[in-house]
Amino acid sequence: MTDNWEAFLTPYKQAVDELKIKLRSARKEFLDRGEHSPIEYVTGRVKNVDSIKEKMQRRYIAQDVLEKDMQDIAGLRIQTQFVEDIYEVADLLHQREDLRVIEERDYVTNSKSSGYRSYHMVIEYPIQLTTGQKNILAEIQIRTLAMNFWSTIEHSLNYKYQGDFPEEINDRLKRAAEASFMLDEEMSTIRGEIQEAQQYFTVRKKQQTKKADVDNDNESMDKS
């Protein structure tokens, strides 16, 4: 085992922090142009030491190949409004020159037997250290808000049952997953209407904010 876990994980934390900033900036670019952003939320985390050790034992991963064989030490999650947005985000990541996609797994069209749906991408991301450049592997999960809700509930139950769900719970989770995906499909059919309404709301909000700023400036001038 590594003697200094904090030093080992520091580059991963830097990678997650940088990627969160860049992906959130991409969302802002879409919105600033008055366009629909395929990115709704971006979160990230670095695996804690206990989780890394447990996975090393479970997967028989040796210390000397840890950085190469454990691809999710650094993890990011991108949530989208629509299923179509998932693939648009994946395309955006492919187009970026500051990272390299090295693996993809589509659990959206090919869901797991549990009902789990998500799009997974493993990327290689270079960070700059005082000792030079270091390439970090990170896993990015892209899923809709509905998929994320289901996955969060399933993850919580997994802690309780350690993956060995009672048959009734397992069946209910599968039905809930299908219901969640049906919701996503239904929202996709009215995607245009939703985006138009959201754009109208955004424009109105900007107008109101601009008017409020002008009123405040006029009030300040009157008092001076």
C-alpha positions in Angstrom: 0.0 0.0 0.0 1.1 3.6 -0.6 2.7 5.3 2.4 1.1 8.7 1.7 -2.5 8.5 0.4 -2.9 12.3 0.6 -0.1 12.9 -1.8 -1.3 10.0 -4.0 -4.9 11.5 -4.3 -3.9 15.1 -4.7 -3.5 15.0 -8.5 -6.9 13.3 -8.7 -8.5 16.1 -6.7 -6.9 18.6 -8.9 -8.2 16.9 -12.0 -11.8 16.7 -10.6 -11.7 20.4 -9.6 -10.4 21.5 -13.0 -12.9 19.4 -14.9 -15.9 20.7 -12.9 -14.9 24.3 -13.6 -14.5 23.6 -17.3 -17.8 21.6 -17.7 -19.7 24.2 -15.7 -18.2 26.9 -17.9 -19.4 25.0 -21.0 -22.9 25.0 -19.6 -22.6 28.8 -19.1 -21.5 29.3 -22.7 -24.6 27.6 -24.0 -26.9 29.7 -21.7 -25.0 33.0 -22.5 -25.7 32.4 -26.2 -29.4 31.9 -25.4 -29.2 28.2 -26.3 -30.3 25.0 -24.5 -27.5 23.5 -22.5 -27.2 19.7 -22.6 -25.4 20.0 -19.3 -27.7 20.6 -16.3 -25.5 19.8 -13.3 -21.9 18.8 -12.8 -20.6 17.1 -9.6 -17.4 15.3 -8.8 -15.6 13.3 -6.2 -12.4 11.4 -5.5 -12.8 7.9 -4.0 -11.9 7.8 -0.3 -9.0 5.6 0.9 -11.3 2.9 2.4 -13.2 2.5 -0.9 -10.0 2.3 -2.9 -8.6 -0.4 -0.5 -11.8 -2.4 -0.6 -11.9 -2.3 -4.4 -8.3 -3.3 -4.6 -9.0 -6.4 -2.5 -12.2 -7.2 -4.3 -10.7 -6.8 -7.8 -7.2 -8.1 -6.9 -5.6 -4.9 -8.1 -1.9 -4.6 -7.2 -0.5 -1.3 -5.9 1.9 -0.9 -8.8 -1.0 -0.9 -11.4 -3.5 1.0 -9.3 -3.4 4.2 -11.4 -3.9 2.2 -14.6 -6.4 -0.4 -13.5 -8.7 1.6 -11.2 -10.3 4.0 -13.6 -12.8 5.7 -11.2 -10.6 7.1 -8.5 -11.6 10.4 -9.9 -15.2 10.5 -10.8 -17.5 13.1 -12.3 -21.3 13.0 -12.9 -23.1 15.1 -15.5 -26.9 15.3 -15.3 -29.0 16.2 -18.3 -32.6 17.1 -18.8 -33.2 14.8 -21.8 -31.9 11.5 -23.0 -30.8 13.1 -26.3 -28.6 15.5 -24.2 -26.6 12.5 -23.0 -25.2 11.8 -26.4 -24.7 15.5 -27.1 -22.5 15.7 -24.0 -20.6 12.6 -25.1 -19.9 14.3 -28.4 -18.8 17.5 -26.7 -16.3 15.5 -24.6 -14.9 13.8 -27.8 -14.4 17.2 -29.4 -12.4 18.6 -26.5 -8.6 18.9 -27.0 -7.8 19.0 -23.3 -8.8 15.4 -22.7 -8.9 12.0 -24.4 -11.7 9.5 -24.3 -10.3 6.0 -24.0 -13.4 3.9 -23.2 -17.2 4.2 -23.4 -20.0 2.0 -22.0 -23.6 2.8 -23.0 -26.0 1.6 -20.3 -28.7 3.9 -21.6 -29.7 1.8 -24.7 -28.3 -1.3 -23.1 -29.4 -1.1 -19.5 -28.1 -3.4 -16.8 -30.3 -6.3 -15.6 -31.0 -4.2 -12.4 -32.6 -1.5 -14.5 -29.6 0.9 -14.2 -29.1 3.3 -17.0 -26.2 5.7 -17.5 -23.5 6.6 -20.1 -20.0 5.9 -18.8 -16.8 7.4 -20.3 -13.3 6.9 -19.1 -11.0 9.8 -20.0 -7.4 10.6 -19.7 -6.8 14.1 -18.5 -3.4 15.9 -18.2 -2.7 18.0 -15.2 0.3 20.2 -14.5 2.3 19.6 -11.4 5.6 21.2 -10.3 7.3 18.0 -11.3 5.7 18.1 -14.8 2.6 16.8 -16.5 0.7 13.8 -15.1 -2.1 12.0 -17.0 -5.0 11.1 -14.8 -7.7 8.6 -15.5 -11.3 9.7 -14.6 -14.7 8.2 -15.1 -17.5 10.5 -16.3 -21.1 9.3 -15.8 -23.7 11.0 -17.9 -27.4 10.5 -17.0 -30.7 12.3 -17.0 -32.2 13.7 -13.8 -34.7 10.8 -13.7 -31.9 8.2 -14.1 -29.9 9.9 -11.4 -32.8 9.8 -9.0 -33.3 6.1 -9.5 -29.5 5.4 -9.2 -29.3 7.4 -6.0 -32.1 5.4 -4.4 -30.6 2.1 -5.6 -27.2 3.0 -4.3 -28.6 3.8 -0.8 -30.4 0.4 -0.7 -27.3 -1.3 -1.9 -25.6 -0.2 1.3 -28.3 -1.7 3.4 -28.5 -5.0 1.5 -24.9 -5.2 0.2 -26.2 -5.9 -3.3 -28.3 -8.9 -2.2 -31.8 -7.3 -2.6 -34.9 -9.2 -1.5 -36.8 -10.4 -4.5 -39.7 -8.0 -3.9 -37.3 -5.0 -3.6 -35.5 -6.1 -6.7 -38.7 -6.3 -8.7 -39.9 -2.9 -7.5 -36.5 -1.3 -8.4 -36.8 -2.8 -12.0 -40.3 -1.4 -12.4 -39.2 1.9 -11.0 -36.4 2.0 -13.5 -38.7 1.3 -16.4 -41.1 4.0 -15.2 -38.2 6.4 -14.9 -37.2 5.7 -18.5 -40.8 6.1 -19.7 -40.8 9.5 -18.1 -37.6 10.4 -20.0 -39.1 9.2 -23.2 -42.3 11.2 -22.6 -40.3 14.3 -21.9 -38.4 13.8 -25.1 -41.6 14.0 -27.1 -42.3 17.5 -25.9 -38.6 18.5 -25.7 -39.1 21.5 -28.1 -42.0 22.9 -26.1 -40.0 22.6 -22.8 -36.9 24.2 -24.3 -38.9 27.1 -25.8 -40.6 27.7 -22.4 -37.2 27.6 -20.6 -35.7 30.0 -23.1 -38.6 32.4 -22.7 -38.2 32.3 -18.9 -34.5 32.9 -19.1 -35.0 36.0 -21.4 -37.7 37.4 -19.1 -35.4 36.9 -16.1 -32.5 38.7 -17.7 -34.8 41.6 -18.7 -36.1 41.9 -15.1 -32.6 41.8 -13.7 -31.4 44.5 -16.2 -34.4 46.7 -15.3 -33.8 46.3 -11.6 -30.1 47.3 -12.1 -31.2 50.4 -14.1 -33.7 51.3 -11.4 -31.0 50.9 -8.7 -28.6 53.1 -10.6 -31.3 55.8 -11.1 -32.1 55.7 -7.4 -28.4 56.0 -6.4 -28.1 59.0 -8.7 -31.2 60.7 -7.2 -29.7 60.4 -3.7 -26.3 61.8 -4.7 
